[in-house]
Amino acid sequence: MSEYIFKLPDLGEGTVESEIAEWHVAVGDQVSEEDIIGTMMTDKAAVELSSPVSGRVVSLAGDPGDVVAVGAPLVVFETDGTAVADTPVERESRETTTAARATEAPPTAEESPAPRKNRVATSPVVRRLAQEAGVDLREVTGSGPGGRIKRSDLEEFLEQRGNGAAKKTPREPKVTEIKVIGVRRMIAERMSTAKREIPHFSYVEEVDITKLEALRQHLIGKKEEKVTLLPFIGLALVRALQEFPQCNATYDKDRNVILRHGAVHLGIATQTPDGLKVPVVRNCESRSLGNLAAEIRRVSEAARNNSIKRDELTGSTITITSLGRLGGIVTTPVINLPEVAIIGINRAVERPVVVDGQITIRTMMNLSSSFDHRFVDGYDAAAMIQSIKDMLEHPATIFLT
């Protein structure tokens, strides 16, 4: 027998450390090479790690939420192969592990870890959803490779349970502790930093989108596919930024430099099962309405199902955020660091307004925006939103070059 020390690999883009999001194995489990052993969370995405060897898990680097440096021991395996190279780090880890095991009493039958076959193969999202629904995943039949439980499997199980199976209810109210880790931790840290460091200037303007909505419905009838307001607003924003380039910028805090970008890389704030993500549509200044709409759909869906690439979650120069039908009347969006502006879309509603001295029903929508007041003056912020308003109220002008 020998020990193999699996160190945290470089997960890309200069990552120096990663957070443990979830373990798929426990100490004592027997694993095979290429089995998924855990999920690590970088600043950009969740990354599943597979076992480089077959063997028994001797020790794990920490608990979910703990941060591990790249190159540090992550998992120690007991294998049947030849011992790995005896580097100082590996030797220290093995000595520590051996010492710890030598002082522990052998586990009793009741304490022995459950065999690996009792562990459920699935994703962190499915585990969280199952926990919230009070579902024991061992009762769910997986349709994925090797019996891996997919989200659709859990949803089908919940539907069947709702149609007749008895639901499990707690005997008494309880307090559930939820550790702030993974995407939720990163969201919390970024939001706190943005509100702490950026003096937000908010500006809200109402927009009459009656003509725009008529155009949108016409295009839906022509193309027979759903076209949302988002690409229209994105295209209008691109046009407005030609006149207000100070809003298409990022702030390099370390160098104390503002970077004004010629290209518009549009961040699309997207709600996902893991929390808020901001996938990026690049080079919007060179895209048509149809192309922009298709790319927004693609990156948003990829963010929701975790198929998005890490480089598609970075590099935005300005962000649009929308709550859709839940958009309310006014919002105060938080700027997406290191950007200097964010445009919020509120719900579109029909209401009576005065037009040419007459009361009439129009489709109205508010734009709620926030700007970094250190670098964008209030006058310029208001003028840019007014420019967008004018284009949305006269949609033909959106397509003028």
C-alpha positions in Angstrom: 0.0 0.0 0.0 1.1 3.6 -0.6 -0.3 7.0 -0.4 -1.1 9.3 -3.3 -1.5 13.1 -2.6 -3.7 14.9 -5.0 -2.9 18.6 -5.0 -5.3 21.3 -6.1 -4.5 22.0 -9.8 -4.4 25.4 -11.5 -8.0 25.8 -12.6 -7.2 28.5 -15.2 -7.0 32.3 -15.6 -4.3 32.7 -13.0 -6.3 31.2 -10.2 -4.3 31.1 -7.0 -6.9 29.5 -4.7 -10.3 27.9 -4.8 -13.2 27.3 -2.4 -14.4 23.8 -1.6 -18.0 23.9 -2.8 -18.9 20.2 -2.2 -17.3 16.9 -1.6 -18.7 13.9 -3.4 -16.7 11.5 -1.3 -15.9 11.0 2.3 -13.0 9.6 4.3 -13.0 5.9 3.9 -14.7 5.8 0.5 -13.3 3.6 -2.2 -13.0 5.4 -5.5 -12.0 4.6 -9.0 -9.9 6.6 -11.3 -12.0 9.4 -13.0 -14.7 9.3 -10.4 -16.0 12.8 -9.5 -14.6 13.5 -6.0 -15.6 17.1 -5.4 -16.6 20.5 -6.8 -14.3 23.6 -6.4 -15.5 27.1 -6.8 -13.4 29.8 -8.5 -14.3 33.4 -8.9 -15.8 32.5 -12.3 -17.4 29.1 -12.1 -17.8 25.7 -10.4 -15.4 23.1 -11.5 -15.8 19.3 -10.8 -12.6 17.4 -10.1 -12.1 13.7 -10.9 -9.9 11.3 -9.0 -6.5 10.8 -10.7 -6.1 7.3 -9.1 -8.1 4.4 -7.8 -7.9 3.9 -4.0 -9.4 4.7 -0.6 -9.9 8.3 0.6 -7.6 8.8 3.6 -8.1 12.6 4.2 -9.8 15.6 2.7 -8.3 19.2 2.8 -11.3 20.8 4.6 -15.1 21.4 4.6 -17.3 23.1 2.1 -16.6 26.8 2.3 -12.9 26.4 3.1 -10.4 27.9 0.7 -7.4 25.8 -0.6 -4.4 27.3 -2.4 -3.4 25.9 -5.8 -0.7 23.3 -5.3 -1.8 22.5 -1.7 -2.8 18.9 -0.8 -6.5 18.4 -1.5 -7.1 14.7 -1.1 -4.9 11.9 0.2 -5.6 8.4 -1.3 -4.4 5.0 -0.2 -3.5 3.0 -3.3 -2.1 -0.3 -4.4 0.5 1.4 -6.6 4.0 2.6 -6.1 4.5 5.5 -3.7 4.6 9.0 -5.3 7.7 11.2 -5.4 8.6 12.2 -1.9 8.6 16.0 -2.2 8.8 18.1 1.0 5.1 19.1 0.8 4.0 15.5 0.1 6.2 14.1 2.8 4.9 16.6 5.4 1.3 15.8 4.4 1.8 12.1 4.6 3.5 12.4 8.0 0.7 14.5 9.3 -1.9 12.1 7.9 -0.1 9.0 9.3 0.3 10.6 12.7 -3.4 11.5 12.8 -4.5 8.0 11.8 -2.1 6.4 14.3 -3.8 8.3 17.2 -7.3 7.4 16.2 -9.1 4.3 17.5 -10.2 1.8 14.8 -13.8 2.5 13.8 -16.5 0.3 15.1 -19.0 -1.3 12.8 -21.4 1.5 13.6 -18.8 4.1 12.9 -17.5 2.6 9.7 -18.1 4.9 6.7 -20.8 4.0 4.4 -19.7 2.2 1.3 -19.3 4.3 -1.9 -22.3 2.6 -3.5 -24.6 4.4 -1.0 -23.4 7.8 -2.1 -25.5 9.6 -4.7 -23.9 11.0 -7.9 -25.4 14.3 -8.8 -24.6 18.0 -9.1 -24.4 20.6 -6.3 -27.5 22.4 -7.7 -29.6 19.2 -7.5 -28.3 18.4 -4.0 -29.4 21.9 -2.9 -32.8 21.6 -4.5 -33.3 18.2 -3.0 -32.4 19.5 0.5 -34.8 22.4 0.1 -37.6 20.0 -0.9 -36.8 17.6 1.9 -36.0 14.8 -0.6 -33.6 11.9 0.2 -31.7 11.6 -3.1 -31.3 7.8 -2.5 -35.0 7.5 -3.3 -34.6 9.2 -6.7 -33.7 7.1 -9.8 -31.0 8.8 -11.9 -31.1 8.6 -15.7 -27.6 10.0 -16.3 -24.4 8.1 -16.9 -23.7 5.6 -14.1 -27.1 6.4 -12.5 -26.2 10.1 -12.0 -29.3 12.1 -10.9 -30.1 14.9 -13.2 -32.3 17.9 -12.4 -35.1 16.5 -14.6 -35.0 13.3 -12.5 -35.6 15.2 -9.3 -38.3 17.3 -10.8 -40.1 14.2 -12.0 -39.8 12.6 -8.6 -41.3 15.8 -7.0 -44.1 15.8 -9.5 -44.9 12.1 -8.8 -44.8 12.7 -5.0 -47.1 15.6 -5.4 -49.6 13.5 -7.3 -50.2 11.1 -4.4 -47.1 10.0 -2.5 -47.1 11.2 1.1 -45.0 14.2 1.8 -42.5 14.4 4.6 -43.2 17.2 7.0 -41.1 18.1 10.0 -42.7 17.4 13.4 -41.9 20.8 14.6 -40.5 24.1 13.2 -36.7 24.1 13.0 -33.9 26.5 12.2 -31.8 25.5 9.2 -28.3 26.7 9.0 -27.1 27.4 5.4 -23.4 28.0 5.0 -22.7 31.0 2.8 -20.3 29.4 0.2 -19.8 29.1 -3.5 -21.6 31.5 -5.8 -23.6 33.0 -2.9 -20.4 33.9 -1.0 -18.9 35.6 -4.1 -22.1 37.5 -4.7 -22.1 38.7 -1.1 -18.5 39.8 -1.3 -18.8 41.6 -4.6 -22.0 43.4 -3.6 -20.5 44.5 -0.3 -17.4 45.8 -2.1 -19.4 47.6 -4.7 -21.7 49.4 -2.2 -18.8 50.1 0.1 -16.4 51.5 -2.5 -18.7 53.0 -5.2 -20.7 56.2 -4.6 -23.8 55.2 -6.5 -25.7 57.9 -8.4 -29.2 56.6 -9.4 -31.4 58.0 -12.1 -34.9 56.8 -13.1 -36.8 57.7 -16.3 -40.1 56.5 -17.6 -40.3 55.5 -21.3 -43.3 55.2 -23.6 -42.6 51.9 -25.4 -46.0 51.7 -27.1 -44.5 51.9 -30.6 -41.6 49.6 -29.6 -44.0 47.0 -28.3 -46.0 47.1 -31.5 -42.8 46.5 -33.5 -41.8 43.7 -31.1 -45.2 42.0 -31.6 -44.9 42.4 -35.4 -41.5 40.7 -35.4 -42.9 37.9 -33.3 -45.6 37.3 -35.8 -43.1 37.4 -38.7 -40.5 35.2 -37.1 -42.8 33.0 -35.0 -40.4 33.1 -32.1 -40.2 35.1 -28.9 -38.5 38.4 -29.1 -38.0 40.2 -25.8 -37.4 43.9 -25.1 -33.9 43.2 -23.9 -32.1 43.2 -27.4 -33.9 46.4 -28.4 -32.7 48.1 -25.2 -29.2 46.6 -25.6 -29.0 48.0 -29.2 -30.2 51.4 -28.1 -27.6 51.3 -25.3 -24.8 50.5 -27.8 -25.9 53.5 -29.9 -26.0 55.8 -26.9 -22.6 54.8 -25.7 -21.1 56.2 -28.9 -22.0 59.6 -27.5 -21.3 58.8 -23.9 -18.1 56.7 -23.9 -17.4 57.5 -20.3 -20.2 55.1 -19.3 -18.6 52.2 -21.3 -15.7 52.0 -19.0 -14.0 50.0 -16.2 -12.0 51.2 -13.2 -8.6 49.7 -12.5 -8.3 50.4 -8.8 -4.7 49.1 -8.5 -3.4 51.5 -11.1 -6.0 54.2 -10.5 -6.9 54.3 -14.2 -10.2 54.5 -16.1 -10.3 52.2 -19.1 -12.7 53.5 -21.8 -13.6 50.6 -24.1 -14.2 50.9 -27.8 -16.0 47.6 -27.9 -19.3 47.1 -26.0 -19.1 43.8 -24.0 -22.6 43.7 -22.5 -23.1 41.9 -19.2 -26.6 40.3 -18.9 -27.5 39.9 -15.2 -29.1 36.4 -15.0 -30.8 34.7 -12.1 -29.8 31.0 -11.9 -30.4 28.2 -9.5 -26.9 29.0 -8.0 -27.6 32.7 -7.7 -26.9 35.8 -9.8 -24.5 35.4 -12.7 -23.4 37.9 -15.4 -22.7 36.2 -18.7 -21.2 38.5 -21.3 -22.2 39.2 -24.9 -19.1 40.5 -26.7 -18.8 43.1 -29.4 -22.4 44.2 -29.3 -21.5 47.2 -31.5 -21.1 44.9 -34.5 -24.3 42.8 -33.9 -27.7 43.0 -35.6 -30.9 42.9 -33.5 -31.5 39.2 -34.4 -27.9 38.2 -33.6 -27.9 40.1 -30.3 -31.2 38.5 -29.3 -29.8 35.0 -30.1 -26.6 35.5 -28.2 -28.4 36.9 -25.2 -30.6 33.8 -25.1 -27.6 31.5 -25.5 -25.4 32.9 -22.8 -28.3 33.3 -20.4 -29.4 29.7 -20.8 -25.8 28.5 -20.5 -25.4 30.4 -17.2 -28.6 28.8 -15.9 -27.6 25.2 -16.8 -23.9 25.6 -15.8 -22.6 24.9 -19.4 -21.2 28.4 -19.8 -17.5 28.8 -20.2 -15.4 30.7 -17.7 -14.3 33.3 -20.1 -17.9 34.1 -20.9 -18.4 35.3 -17.4 -15.7 37.9 -17.5 -14.8 41.1 -19.4 -18.1 43.0 -19.5 -17.9 46.8 -19.9 -21.5 47.7 -18.9 -24.4 45.6 -17.6 -28.1 45.4 -18.1 -30.3 43.8 -15.4 -34.0 43.0 -15.6 -36.5 41.4 -13.2 -38.9 40.8 -16.1 -42.5 40.6 -15.0 -41.3 41.2 -11.4 -39.6 44.4 -12.4 -41.7 46.7 -10.2 -41.7 50.5 -10.6 -38.2 51.4 -9.5 -35.1 49.5 -8.7 -31.7 50.6 -7.5 -29.3 48.2 -9.3 -25.8 47.7 -7.8 -22.9 48.3 -10.2 -21.0 45.3 -11.4 -17.4 45.9 -10.4 -15.2 47.1 -12.1 -17.7 48.7 -14.4 -19.0 52.3 -13.8 -22.7 51.9 -15.0 -25.6 49.5 -14.9 -29.0 49.8 -16.6 -32.1 48.3 -14.9 -35.3 47.4 -16.7 -38.6 47.6 -14.9 -41.9 46.0 -15.7 -43.8 47.3 -18.8 -47.5 48.1 -18.0 -50.4 49.8 -19.7 -51.6 52.9 -18.0 -53.4 56.2 -18.8 -51.1 59.1 -19.8 -51.6 62.5 -21.3 -50.5 62.7 -25.0 -51.1 66.0 -26.9 -53.6 67.1 -24.2 -55.6 63.9 -24.4 -55.8 61.0 -21.9 -54.9 57.7 -23.6 -53.7 54.3 -22.8 -49.9 53.7 -23.4 -47.4 51.0 -22.6 -45.0 52.5 -20.1 -41.8 51.2 -18.6 -39.2 52.7 -16.3 -35.4 52.5 -16.7 -33.6 52.5 -13.3 -29.9 53.1 -13.7 -26.9 53.5 -11.4 -23.6 55.2 -12.2 -20.2 55.5 -10.4 -20.4 59.2 -9.5 -16.6 59.4 -9.2 -16.3 59.0 -13.0 -19.7 59.7 -14.5 -21.3 63.1 -13.8 -25.0 63.2 -13.0 -25.7 65.4 -16.1 -24.0 62.9 -18.4 -25.8 59.9 -16.8 -29.2 61.6 -17.2 -28.3 62.6 -20.8 -27.4 59.1 -21.7 -30.6 57.7 -20.4 -32.6 60.4 -22.2 -30.8 59.3 -25.4 -31.9 55.7 -24.8 -35.4 56.9 -24.0 -35.7 58.8 -27.3 -34.6 55.8 -29.3 -37.0 53.4 -27.6 -39.9 55.8 -28.1 -38.9 56.2 -31.8 -37.7 52.6 -32.5 -36.7 53.3 -36.1 -33.9 55.4 -34.8 -32.3 52.4 -33.1 -31.3 51.0 -36.4 -29.8 54.3 -37.8 -26.0 54.2 -38.0 
